[in-house]
Amino acid sequence: LLVLTLLSALGGGVLLSITRDEAERAQAINIRAQLMVREVESDAVRLASNPDSLELWSKTKYPFFLIREGMVVRWSDHTQIPQQLLPADSDNWAYTASPRGQFLIKGWRTATGYLQVNIPLVQRYRVTNQYLFATWNSDLFGDGKPEIYAVGASGYVVDVAGKPMFTV
């Protein structure tokens, strides 16, 4: 077993015994999260500069929503609806959990509204059966299905844009 000291959001340390494989998987999640954030930020700059371009909306693989006067008026992903609309002055990454799943969310102001991205970490459904079941973000977790917790729980802290965001 490998013993790691992990820093929590409060600056304290958490001793955690995990195997070398678990540590490598957790580190890989952190690296993939940073790469994903760079892609999302790049797409957001393009969408925010021209939010009415249907071509730009069709090219992103991330679930973006354009919000005007509290209403979603454009979206890049029809399979989900934002469970939480961010306040118009919010421009930091945040972790949120709801019965529908766990998400990373962020917003950007545009000249004509507000752009929001809701990246699913895990998506859950009210009904679960052989056709409809929870799905983990494979870009982030690969084939893994880790338990995801808010920062403060014991585990490996995943940073997003330099800020502790969630724990696996």
Sequence and secondary structure as in RCSB ss.txt:
>XXXX:A:sequence
LLVLTLLSALGGGVLLSITRDEAERAQAINIRAQLMVREVESDAVRLASNPDSLELWSKTKYPFFLIREGMVVRW
SDHTQIPQQLLPADSDNWAYTASPRGQFLIKGWRTATGYLQVNIPLVQRYRVTNQYLFATWNSDLFGDGKPEIYA
VGASGYVVDVAGKPMFTV
>XXXX:A:secstr
 EEEEEE TTS EEEEEE HHHHHHHHHHHHHHHHHHHHHHHHHHHHHHSTT HHHHHH  S EEEEETTEEEEE
S TT   SS   TT  S EEEEETTEEEEEEEEE SSSEEEEEEEEEE  SS SSSS  EE HHHHTT     EE
TTSSS EEEETTEEEEE 
